[in-house]
Amino acid sequence: MKAILISLWAFRHFIISSIKAEFRGRFARSKMGALWMILNPLAQASIYAIVLSEVLAAKLPHVDSKSAYAVYLMAGTAAWGLFSEILTRCTTVFIDYANTLKKIAFPRLCLPLIVAGSALVNHLLLLAAIALIYFFLGHPISSAWLILPVGMLLIVLFAFGLGIILGLLNVFSRDVGQVLSIVLQLWFWLTPVVYTVDTLPARFRYLLELNPMTALVGIYQAALLRGEAPQWAQLLTPLMIGVGLFLFSFWIFRRASADLVDAL
């Protein structure tokens, strides 16, 4: 693992420049450029706020604020979006860049790092859009926002480790990518993003306890909605799973990297 980290550090400028190039490439020939990265999530957040708060008058139990459910939903979708983007892109990244891997010599783990870095940039811009919506809703931005990097780190560790493992499996069996799209849909509805834990029947709540994303999404919901820190004891299991998957992904990648290019 030490050798892998040293090689990745040696190619750090390549990783950073690739993230910048991917960012610029999305808006080539666009007059508004990166402004779309703010406008798109801002429009989505605005729709949540207007439709849910004003039209449907959706409310959270035990919360009097009219905009609470819109804030709750934006917090949950922000956390889930970061996880799903890293996971889905890491699952296909080796296949997507097969020609590059065959022609250019560089540490292959650079590709998932580029994916994770790009997803983080998108995520930060989404949070900026949510902050603007908060201003118009009159919802306070508290110091609890400073806890969000903890949530980002845990989500990235979990999604990155799992994504590399599935990405390697997807190279040798393309069915993995197809199955993942179905699993992610089910996983989303087993995560309290559009509903609260209290609204789920008691006999099904054990599923939420088995789901690491429940606690990770809860970090965002506690910070953005209630301005509170999460219950740190509940993050121990997601932390252990995330670190375990992250370390295991390095080990399995080292074992499979020799056959990776030949299988592409």
C-alpha positions, 0 to 999 in steps of 0.5 A: 500500500505504501508503494501505491500511495507514493506513486499516487503522490508522484502523479498528484499534479496529473490528478489535479490537472485532470480534475480541472480538465474534466471540469472545463470540458463539461462547459466547453463552448458554453458562454455561462461556463461553470455558472451552470454548476450553480444554476442547475442545483439552484433550480432543483433546490428552488423546485423543492422549496417552492413545490414542497413548502408552498404548493404541497405544504409538506411538513416534518413531524414535530417541526413547525417551520413550513420550509423544514421538509424542503430543507430536509430533502435537500440535505438528504439528496446532497449526501446521497448524490455525493455517494451515488456519483462516486460509486457509479462512476468508479464502477465504470471508470476503468471501462470508460478509460480503457483506451487510455489505460492501454496507451499511457503508463500511470497509476491506475488508481489515479482514475478513481481519485479523479472521479472522487475529486470531480464529485467533490467539486460538484458537491461543494457547488451544490452546497453553495446553491443550498446556502442561497436557497436558505437565504431566501427561505430565511433558514439560518446557516449555523456553525453546524455546517462546519461538521459537513466535511466529516460527512464528506470524508466518511461518504467518500471513504465508503463510496470510493472503497466500494466503487473500486471493488465493484469497478474491478469486478465490472471489468471481469463481469459487465453484469456488475454495472447493470445490477448496481443501477437496480441496487442503487434504486432500492438502496435509495428507498432504504435510506431516509432521504424522502421520509423520516425514520419515525414514519417507517413502520417499526418492523422495518426500522432494523433495515435502516440500522443495517444501512451505513448511509442512514447515519451518513445522510443523518449528518447532513440532515442534523447539520442543515436542518437542525443546526446540530452535531450528529450522534457521534456514537452512531458514526462508529459503524459507518467509519469502520465500514468505510475505512475497512472498504477503503483499505480492502480496495487497495489490497484487492486492486493490487492483486487484480491490477496485473490482469486489469488491462488484459481484461479490458 
